[in-house]
Amino acid sequence: MQHAVGAPLPPPHQPGHAATGWTTQAAAHHPGPPPPQGPPAPPPAAPPSGAAPAHPPAQGWAAPAAPPADVTGHLHLPPGGPVAAPPPADHGAGTGTATLAVLLIGPAGAGKTTVARHWANHRRVPTAHISLDDVREWVCAGFADPQDGWNDQSEAQYRLARRTCGFAARNFLANGISCILDDAVFPDRPVVGLGGWKRHVGPGLLPVVLLPGLEIVLERNAERTGNRRLSDEEVAGIHGRMAGWYGSGLPIIDNSKYDVETTARVLDDVLARAIASPPSF
């Protein structure tokens, strides 16, 4: 209870008054007549043999809440949750209702983020999209922009973002929600790139390479703004390194002449074949 500054404190509790913890000044100076005496109250019944005596809880006490059954962050979602919009009518069986973890690889300007989001939006079952670039940019102050040069700090933030994406993907998968991640993974760095993703997400990860022609990625990169836009030299260099995926055994989609919807449909067909015969990497 709070009192106004300078106001006198109420007098201490007097027996025989309401159990509010305080009595009014009038009651303290002008007590009323004593209450009439009635017959004595019967003694309380004894508790059953072996039972512990009941003690009412102190005023203001509340029983502690039971600890959650799982404190690891693995949340069990109720069945019958929201389902993504159905795919177009001409969409084939494709991946159907399978729970998948997909890694869409491609250079800057390949359209992997747009395609990944479209594919996730049009599946028959709940599917999440996780973009590595989006997670990297969660760092605001102190963000290590790769455009300023690839150094130890940018490498450390990249690794941290990849682990964060992997943790999120595992939680989605544990709750029956598929996920598709996108990243520019280089074939000449398999341990840091593809091997790292497999380690963080799990052995069931399905990688697919999206690799249109150089002129297409240059055109799309020119439409970008902010730190997502790279120089033509950087784009050409990344595209050249991505060519190393040919002959790797991973499925590769050349979407130079495909729009987003067609590319997503081709991706779904490629993944359906990958489920039947997973690529080795």
C-alpha positions as CSV (number, residue, x, y, z in Angstrom):
1,M,0.0,0.0,0.0
2,Q,1.3,3.5,-0.9
3,H,0.7,6.7,1.1
4,A,1.0,10.3,0.0
5,V,4.2,12.0,0.9
6,G,3.8,13.9,4.3
7,A,0.5,12.1,5.2
8,P,0.5,10.4,8.6
9,L,0.9,6.6,8.6
10,P,-2.2,4.7,9.7
11,P,-2.0,3.3,13.3
12,P,-1.0,-0.3,13.8
13,H,-3.5,-3.1,13.7
14,Q,-5.7,-3.5,16.7
15,P,-7.3,-6.8,17.7
16,G,-11.0,-7.0,17.2
17,H,-11.1,-5.0,13.9
18,A,-11.2,-5.9,10.3
19,A,-8.1,-7.8,9.2
20,T,-6.9,-5.1,6.8
21,G,-3.6,-4.7,8.6
22,W,-4.6,-1.1,9.7
23,T,-7.4,0.5,11.8
24,T,-8.8,4.0,11.4
25,Q,-7.9,6.7,13.9
26,A,-11.5,6.9,15.0
27,A,-11.6,3.3,15.9
28,A,-8.3,3.6,17.8
29,H,-9.7,6.5,20.1
30,H,-13.4,5.5,20.3
31,P,-13.7,1.7,20.6
32,G,-17.2,0.4,20.4
33,P,-19.0,-1.8,22.9
34,P,-17.6,-5.3,23.2
35,P,-19.4,-7.9,21.0
36,P,-21.9,-10.2,22.7
37,Q,-20.6,-13.4,24.0
38,G,-21.9,-16.4,22.3
39,P,-21.5,-20.1,22.8
40,P,-17.9,-21.3,22.4
41,A,-17.1,-22.6,18.9
42,P,-16.6,-26.3,18.6
43,P,-12.9,-27.5,18.3
44,P,-11.8,-28.1,14.7
45,A,-12.0,-31.7,13.5
46,A,-8.8,-33.6,13.7
47,P,-7.2,-34.5,10.3
48,P,-7.3,-38.1,9.2
49,S,-4.7,-40.4,10.6
50,G,-1.4,-40.0,8.8
51,A,-2.5,-36.9,7.0
52,A,-0.4,-33.7,7.2
53,P,-2.2,-30.8,8.9
54,A,-3.5,-28.2,6.5
55,H,-1.9,-24.8,6.8
56,P,-3.5,-22.0,4.8
57,P,-0.9,-20.1,2.7
58,A,0.3,-16.8,3.9
59,Q,-1.2,-13.7,2.4
60,G,0.3,-12.8,-0.9
61,W,1.8,-16.3,-1.4
62,A,1.3,-18.1,-4.7
63,A,2.3,-21.6,-5.6
64,P,5.2,-21.7,-8.0
65,A,4.3,-22.6,-11.6
66,A,5.3,-26.0,-12.7
67,P,8.4,-26.0,-14.8
68,P,7.8,-26.5,-18.5
69,A,8.2,-30.0,-19.8
70,D,10.7,-28.9,-22.4
71,V,13.0,-26.0,-21.9
72,T,15.2,-26.5,-25.0
73,G,13.1,-24.2,-27.3
74,H,11.5,-27.2,-29.1
75,L,7.9,-26.1,-29.2
76,H,5.3,-28.7,-30.1
77,L,2.7,-27.1,-32.4
78,P,-0.9,-28.3,-32.2
79,P,-2.2,-30.4,-35.1
80,G,-4.3,-28.8,-37.8
81,G,-2.4,-25.5,-38.0
82,P,-2.4,-23.1,-40.8
83,V,-1.7,-24.5,-44.2
84,A,-0.1,-22.6,-47.1
85,A,-2.2,-21.7,-50.1
86,P,-2.6,-24.6,-52.6
87,P,-0.3,-24.7,-55.6
88,P,-1.5,-23.8,-59.1
89,A,-3.9,-26.3,-60.7
90,D,-1.3,-27.4,-63.3
91,H,1.3,-28.2,-60.6
92,G,2.3,-31.9,-60.6
93,A,2.5,-34.2,-57.7
94,G,6.0,-33.0,-57.0
95,T,7.1,-33.2,-53.4
96,G,3.5,-33.6,-52.2
97,T,3.3,-33.4,-48.4
98,A,6.8,-34.5,-47.6
99,T,8.6,-32.7,-44.8
100,L,11.8,-31.4,-46.4
101,A,14.9,-29.4,-45.6
102,V,16.1,-27.7,-48.9
103,L,19.2,-25.6,-49.5
104,L,18.9,-23.5,-52.6
105,I,22.4,-22.4,-53.8
106,G,23.2,-19.8,-56.3
107,P,25.2,-16.6,-57.1
108,A,24.0,-13.1,-56.4
109,G,21.3,-12.3,-58.9
110,A,20.3,-15.9,-59.5
111,G,16.8,-15.3,-58.0
112,K,17.2,-17.9,-55.2
113,T,15.6,-15.8,-52.5
114,T,12.6,-15.0,-54.7
115,V,12.2,-18.6,-55.9
116,A,12.6,-20.0,-52.4
117,R,9.9,-17.8,-51.0
118,H,7.6,-18.6,-53.9
119,W,8.1,-22.3,-53.5
120,A,7.5,-22.1,-49.8
121,N,4.3,-20.1,-50.3
122,H,2.8,-22.6,-52.8
123,R,3.4,-25.9,-51.0
124,R,0.5,-28.0,-49.8
125,V,2.0,-28.2,-46.3
126,P,3.4,-25.6,-43.9
127,T,6.9,-24.5,-45.2
128,A,9.3,-21.9,-43.9
129,H,11.8,-19.8,-45.8
130,I,15.1,-18.8,-44.2
131,S,17.5,-16.5,-46.0
132,L,21.1,-16.4,-44.8
133,D,21.5,-12.7,-45.9
134,D,18.4,-11.7,-43.9
135,V,19.8,-13.4,-40.8
136,R,23.3,-11.9,-41.3
137,E,21.7,-8.4,-41.4
138,W,20.2,-8.9,-38.0
139,V,23.5,-7.5,-36.8
140,C,22.9,-3.7,-36.9
141,A,25.8,-2.0,-35.0
142,G,29.0,-3.6,-36.1
143,F,27.7,-5.3,-39.1
144,A,30.6,-6.6,-41.2
145,D,29.6,-5.8,-44.8
146,P,31.3,-8.2,-47.2
147,Q,31.4,-5.3,-49.7
148,D,34.1,-3.7,-47.5
149,G,36.2,-6.8,-47.9
150,W,36.0,-10.4,-46.7
151,N,37.9,-10.5,-43.4
152,D,37.9,-12.4,-40.1
153,Q,34.9,-10.4,-38.8
154,S,32.7,-11.0,-41.8
155,E,33.6,-14.7,-41.8
156,A,32.7,-14.9,-38.1
157,Q,29.3,-13.3,-38.7
158,Y,28.7,-15.5,-41.7
159,R,29.4,-18.6,-39.6
160,L,27.2,-17.3,-36.8
161,A,24.3,-16.6,-39.2
162,R,24.6,-20.1,-40.7
163,R,24.4,-21.7,-37.2
164,T,21.4,-19.5,-36.4
165,C,19.7,-20.6,-39.6
166,G,20.5,-24.2,-38.9
167,F,19.0,-24.0,-35.4
168,A,15.9,-22.4,-36.8
169,A,15.6,-25.1,-39.5
170,R,15.9,-27.9,-37.0
171,N,13.2,-26.5,-34.8
172,F,10.9,-26.1,-37.8
173,L,11.6,-29.7,-38.9
174,A,11.1,-31.1,-35.4
175,N,7.6,-29.6,-35.5
176,G,6.8,-31.0,-38.9
177,I,7.3,-27.8,-40.9
178,S,9.5,-28.0,-44.0
179,C,12.0,-25.3,-44.6
180,I,14.0,-23.9,-47.5
181,L,17.2,-22.0,-47.0
182,D,19.2,-20.0,-49.6
183,D,22.8,-19.1,-49.6
184,A,25.7,-18.5,-52.1
185,V,27.7,-21.6,-51.3
186,F,30.9,-22.1,-53.2
187,P,32.0,-25.5,-54.4
188,D,35.7,-24.8,-53.7
189,R,35.0,-24.5,-50.0
190,P,32.9,-27.6,-49.3
191,V,33.8,-27.9,-45.6
192,V,32.9,-24.3,-44.8
193,G,30.0,-24.2,-47.2
194,L,28.0,-27.2,-48.0
195,G,29.5,-29.4,-45.3
196,G,28.8,-26.8,-42.7
197,W,25.1,-26.5,-43.8
198,K,24.7,-30.3,-43.6
199,R,26.3,-30.3,-40.2
200,H,24.0,-27.6,-38.8
201,V,20.7,-28.6,-40.5
202,G,21.1,-32.4,-40.6
203,P,21.9,-35.3,-43.0
204,G,18.6,-35.1,-44.8
205,L,19.4,-31.7,-46.3
206,L,18.7,-31.5,-50.1
207,P,20.9,-29.0,-51.9
208,V,19.9,-27.7,-55.3
209,V,21.9,-25.2,-57.4
210,L,20.2,-22.3,-59.2
211,L,22.6,-21.1,-61.9
212,P,21.4,-18.9,-64.8
213,G,23.7,-17.4,-67.3
214,L,26.1,-14.6,-66.5
215,E,24.2,-11.9,-68.4
216,I,21.0,-12.7,-66.4
217,V,22.7,-12.4,-63.0
218,L,24.3,-9.1,-64.1
219,E,21.0,-7.8,-65.2
220,R,19.3,-8.8,-61.9
221,N,22.1,-7.5,-59.8
222,A,21.8,-4.1,-61.5
223,E,18.2,-3.9,-60.2
224,R,19.3,-4.3,-56.6
225,T,19.9,-1.5,-54.0
226,G,21.8,-1.1,-50.8
227,N,24.5,-3.6,-49.7
228,R,22.8,-6.3,-51.7
229,R,24.1,-4.8,-54.9
230,L,27.6,-5.9,-55.9
231,S,29.9,-4.7,-58.6
232,D,29.9,-6.4,-62.0
233,E,33.4,-7.7,-61.3
234,E,32.2,-9.3,-58.0
235,V,29.2,-10.8,-59.7
236,A,31.2,-12.3,-62.5
237,G,33.7,-13.7,-60.1
238,I,31.1,-15.4,-58.0
239,H,29.3,-16.7,-61.0
240,G,32.6,-18.2,-62.3
241,R,33.2,-20.0,-59.0
242,M,29.6,-21.3,-59.0
243,A,30.4,-23.1,-62.3
244,G,32.4,-25.5,-60.2
245,W,29.1,-27.2,-59.2
246,Y,28.9,-28.8,-62.6
247,G,30.1,-32.3,-62.3
248,S,29.5,-32.3,-58.5
249,G,26.5,-34.6,-58.7
250,L,24.1,-31.9,-57.3
251,P,21.0,-31.0,-59.3
252,I,21.5,-27.7,-61.2
253,I,18.7,-25.6,-62.6
254,D,19.4,-23.0,-65.4
255,N,16.6,-20.6,-64.9
256,S,17.8,-18.1,-67.5
257,K,14.5,-18.4,-69.5
258,Y,12.2,-19.2,-66.6
259,D,10.0,-16.9,-64.7
260,V,9.6,-17.3,-60.9
261,E,6.6,-19.6,-61.0
262,T,8.1,-21.9,-63.6
263,T,11.4,-22.1,-61.7
264,A,9.6,-23.0,-58.5
265,R,7.7,-25.7,-60.3
266,V,11.0,-27.1,-61.8
267,L,12.5,-26.9,-58.4
268,D,9.7,-29.0,-56.9
269,D,10.1,-31.7,-59.6
270,V,13.9,-31.8,-59.0
271,L,13.3,-32.2,-55.3
272,A,10.8,-35.0,-55.9
273,R,13.5,-36.9,-57.8
274,A,16.1,-36.0,-55.1
275,I,13.8,-37.6,-52.5
276,A,13.8,-40.9,-54.4
277,S,17.5,-40.7,-55.1
278,P,19.3,-38.3,-52.7
279,P,22.5,-36.7,-54.0
280,S,25.7,-37.7,-52.3
281,F,27.8,-34.8,-51.0
